């Protein structure tokens, strides 16, 4: 009897045979064989190559395209001259890969104009897909037109593994990663519609790196539709360790090695040793700058940061916390940065500093703040981040004036963005990370008010199969802490879920967790107030008055419900972040009934040395009689 695994492996081989047949057929249709990347549209007509008007217009337009790059990575142009416009008009679009540096982008566009016109010597329409860019020209308008055909396909002949389980695990993770990148790229607004990420395929001990991109002239709907069609080609890649699909309007690529360009910065990258796999946390102890210098982050010269921040001037100061001061700076490359300068008596010590460098340098997601690098000189410890112009979430939701202009759509988008960032930390990155200090001041906002989780000094690294940890050193902020962590030092992904539940209530209400709410018997905090009103059927009392009556209560009440599910006392009863996102984004008929959270009352005492802030309050466990 033939085993299922043997039959499946034969199926993998059959798919590769089928692919070879497809590629042979493709050549007859002007589709590229593996490794080629151009398509000549024979049905759009031809032009003569002896100085015709069309050829003159084409050459002139392509020269204009590559010599007038505007720095955005997307270029569109048209050219028309001569007595017969319908025969002589030329349109072109060029888009560079989202991570390509300016010089690499320009070189790719320049090279591609030569290669494409040589490959398609007299066709009026052609498409070329290259490593760093895509170029297209035609005698018809291309701007804003979504086309997912033809699909130019290339793939790696090497198989993932001879093990069926490993192949299926690889493809499942790869598919999940691409689905997420498709959604991310499509949602990028009018900017470059580009997203990238990675996920660990543990059964073959490799990391899958992938990117997805659309031309930014597409709507979100058209971009997602194009990428969905492209991803529909996945069956061709079954069992392969790398591949790419490029269409006129979008493309994606995956490999088992990093293929994207490093971020531009005035710094030097150095190799990174593997993270410890037998330990539950990254704990490097006190060491020299050479030890941290082996990190994959970028090491900046202290003097260049000093110049960038105008010698850490008062005018450049963005804020102060228990760790030190954050300054705005500008590099010689004109890139704005945010510099966290740790004070000598900072609550964020050497271990937390190294922890943040080692972790954040490996994490890349649109809802996580991007660490550009670090600097060490003497007692100076600096962390250099991307600059986010809208500061932190707490400065919006707790400010009466700003909050009044902070509508529900903006708040809901922030809630979902935070959840997606957490999902990446817990499940989708090559590491499993517990943040342990998720709070409003650690959520930064970019120019479009997209949220980015920041401050990973307290984060813990788990092994992929690990679910829970324990510590005798409680760090973080009380009120946001899950009860099992605050009282017994036990933490898990469900600890972050609890913190997310607190954030949800704060965003909806515009009130801090330790805001005092009075009733006849108690001086309640926000969680106690929310639970009592939920139990009494008056949960709408929690909604920020500036949101009413401009928005329907239905969606907000659903979010209050989800928040209370996240705040349940038992870790097992709280949902995973995956479930939270499903509840937030899917119209399911009903949600489970929440159980009572651990309730707290405020006694006004300071929690010195534990909270990292002078205005933190002590929360004591108590129960409310039913």
C-alpha positions, -999 to +999 in steps of 0.1 A: +000+000+000+014+035-009+017+059+020-001+093+020+033+110+025+047+093-006+017+102-027+020+139-015+056+140-023+048+127-058+023+155-060+050+181-052+071+167-080+041+167-103+035+204-096+071+212-106+067+192-138+034+211-144+053+244-137+079+235-163+051+228-188+036+262-179+069+280-184+074+263-217+039+274-228+046+308-213+075+314-237+051+310-266+028+336-251+057+361-245+055+353-207+090+349-192+106+316-184+121+314-149+145+342-143+132+365-170+109+394-163+093+412-193+062+409-213+056+424-248+020+432-256+016+421-292-021+430-294-014+467-287+002+474-321+037+479-333+059+509-342+087+512-366+122+515-353+136+538-379+128+571-362+090+570-361+071+595-341+061+569-316+097+558-311+108+594-307+080+601-282+088+569-263+125+576-260+118+612-250+092+602-224+115+575-209+144+599-206+121+624-189+109+597-165+143+587-152+157+622-151+129+638-132+126+614-103+108+631-074+120+609-045+086+592-039+095+560-058+065+563-081+068+580-115+042+586-141+045+606-174+029+609-208+042+623-242+022+634-272+034+651-304+026+646-341-004+647-364-021+614-352-025+614-314-042+581-313-012+564-329+016+584-313+007+591-276+029+573-250+022+568-213+046+553-188+047+544-151+077+534-130+076+522-094+106+513-073+105+487-046+095+503-014+128+497+004+151+507-026+174+536-019+173+566-042+204+557-062+193+520-065+159+532-077+174+555-103+198+529-116+171+503-119+148+527-139+176+537-161+187+501-168+152+489-173+144+514-200+173+500-221+165+463-213+127+466-219+130+484-252+156+459-263+135+429-253+103+444-269+119+462-299+088+475-316+058+467-294+038+498-283+031+483-249+055+464-226+060+455-190+093+449-172+098+435-137+132+439-122+147+434-087+144+471-076+117+484-099+089+478-123+085+498-156+056+499-180+047+519-211+018+519-235-001+539-261-031+540-236-035+557-202-022+535-174-028+557-143-053+543-118-060+512-140-058+479-120-045+450-141-034+417-126-026+400-159-002+390-172+015+375-142+052+372-147+064+343-125+098+332-113+106+307-086+135+288-069+140+252-081+152+241-046+126+225-025+118+233+012+122+198+024+115+162+016+092+161+047+055+166+039+049+181+074+077+206+069+064+216+035+028+221+047+040+241+078+062+263+055+033+270+031+008+277+059+031+302+075+040+317+041+004+321+031-006+337+065+023+362+061+014+372+026-023+376+036-012+401+063+011+419+039-016+422+013-039+439+037-011+462+050+001+473+016-034+480+004-041+502+034-012+525+029-033+554+015-017+576-012+018+568-001+039+539-016+017+508-012+045+486+001+047+461+031+072+436+042+077+412+070+090+378+081+079+347+099+097+317+113+092+283+097+104+263+127+102+228+111+129+237+086+147+261+109+144+290+084+129+325+083+106+334+055+110+370+043+083+385+020+072+418+005+040+429-013+035+461-033+010+479-055+014+509-077+002+537-054-023+551-079-046+522-071-074+524-045-072+502-014-098+479-029-080+475-063-047+470-046-060+442-024-078+426-054-046+427-075-025+411-047-052+385-040-051+375-077-013+374-075-013+354-043-037+330-061-007+318-080+007+302-048+001+267-059+029+271-084+053+277-055+043+246-035+075+232-019+098+260-033+120+281-010+115+313-030+095+330-057+080+361-072+048+371-090+048+404-108+018+419-126+012+453-142-003+467-110+013+447-081+038+421-072+050+400-043+082+381-035+094+357-008+127+341+001+144+323+029+170+350+032+168+388+037+166+404+003+154+439+012+177+469+013+189+480+048+174+513+060+193+544+050+212+559+080+246+573+088+258+543+106+276+510+103+258+477+106+276+447+122+267+410+124+244+397+150+250+365+170+220+342+173+196+349+201+197+324+231+172+296+224+174+278+258+166+308+279+131+323+284+144+359+283+171+380+268+193+387+298+227+398+287+239+413+320+263+443+323+289+445+295+309+468+273+299+487+243+316+460+222+291+435+235+262+457+223+281+466+192+275+430+180+238+438+177+220+440+144+210+476+152+230+504+137+256+521+159+257+559+156+285+581+164+277+600+196+290+633+181+266+630+151+236+626+174+248+656+195+249+677+164+216+663+151+198+674+184+216+708+186+236+695+216+204+681+232+190+716+234+158+725+254+141+735+221+146+700+208+131+683+238+100+662+231+093+649+266+107+634+298+100+601+316+115+579+343+141+568+318+154+602+308+146+627+280+135+623+244+148+648+218+140+655+182+169+655+159+178+658+122+205+638+105+227+651+077+205+631+054+176+653+064+159+624+081+141+634+113+148+612+143+137+608+180+165+602+204+159+586+238+188+598+261+189+576+292+197+594+324+225+580+346+198+571+373+173+559+347+148+532+357+157+517+323+191+502+332+218+485+311+199+452+308+167+470+296+188+491+272+204+460+256+171+442+256+155+470+236+184+471+211+184+434+205+147+430+202+135+460+184+163+458+158+148+425+147+111+436+146+096+452+116+059+460+114+039+490+106+025+491+141+058+489+159+081+519+163+112+515+141+146+515+159+172+531+137+201+525+160+219+533+193+250+550+206+273+544+236+300+567+248+312+567+284+280+569+305+259+581+276+233+556+263+212+567+234+184+550+214+176+564+180+141+559+166+121+571+136+105+604+144+067+603+148+052+638+146+020+632+166+038+621+198+020+596+220-016+584+224-020+598+259-014+633+247-046+630+226-070+609+245-064+626+279-063+662+266-098+677+267-092+699+236-075+674+214-099+647+224-128+666+211-114+664+176-105+627+180-135+610+163-145+574+166-131+563+133-096+575+144-099+558+177-112+526+162-083+526+137-058+530+165-074+502+185-071+478+156-036+489+148-024+483+184-040+448+182-022+441+150+011+452+165+005+429+194-004+400+171+030+404+154+048+403+187+029+373+200+025+352+169+037+365+135+073+376+141+102+351+143+103+357+180+075+355+207+076+387+227+057+398+257+057+436+259+048+439+297+044+477+296+016+484+271+001+517+280-011+549+263+022+568+266+040+538+249+017+541+218+032+566+194+013+581+164+026+589+130+016+617+107-016+597+096-024+589+132-014+552+128-003+537+161+031+522+168+039+503+199+071+516+216+094+511+246+106+475+246+129+478+276+107+456+297+099+431+270+105+394+275+114+369+248+097+335+248+106+304+230+080+297+203+064+269+223+064+287+256+032+302+270+040+316+305+069+330+325+075+341+361+097+368+377+104+382+411+111+417+396+078+433+388+083+461+362+058+481+343+029+503+353+003+494+378-033+497+366-022+483+332-007+452+348-027+419+348-035+408+384-015+376+382+016+396+372+012+424+397+005+401+426+025+369+417+050+378+390+034+355+364+033+369+329+022+356+294+007+368+262-025+372+282-008+398+304-005+420+273-041+412+264-051+426+299-031+458+292-048+461+258-082+458+275-073+488+298-062+508+267-095+500+250-115+515+279-092+545+281-096+552+243-133+549+245-138+570+276-110+595+273-102+588+310-071+574+326-071+541+343-067+557+377-094+583+371-116+585+401-153+576+397-176+580+427-206+560+437-224+557+471-199+531+484-167+533+465-141+555+449-137+535+417-110+533+391-119+530+354-121+492+353-144+491+383-165+518+369-168+500+335-177+467+351-204+481+374-220+500+345-219+470+323-235+448+350-262+475+355-269+479+318-256+515+317-223+509+299-229+539+277-219+560+307-184+550+298-184+566+264-165+599+260-191+626+258-173+642+228-182+611+207-219+614+214-243+617+196-221+619+165-217+581+163-238+550+168-233+534+202-234+499+187-198+497+176-185+514+207-205+491+230-190+461+211-156+475+219-164+479+256-176+443+256-143+432+240-123+453+265-141+436+294-133+402+279-096+411+279-098+422+316-112+389+330-094+378+361-086+343+348-059+342+321-076+313+304-108+333+300-092+362+282-091+359+244-059+357+224-050+387+203-060+367+172-095+364+186-095+401+196-088+411+160-115+388+147-140+402+172-130+438+163-131+433+125-158+406+119-195+410+124-200+379+144-235+374+158-226+375+194-197+377+219-192+356+250-203+370+283-174+386+302-168+375+338-159+400+366-124+414+364-102+419+394-114+452+407-093+479+423-099+509+445-075+539+448-060+547+482-038+575+470-004+560+481+026+563+459+042+531+444+078+544+447+104+526+427+080+502+410+060+523+387+086+545+369+065+576+374+060+600+403+022+602+398+016+565+398-010+552+423-012+520+444-041+497+435-054+473+461-074+442+453-110+442+465-143+427+455-177+443+450-205+424+465-232+413+441 
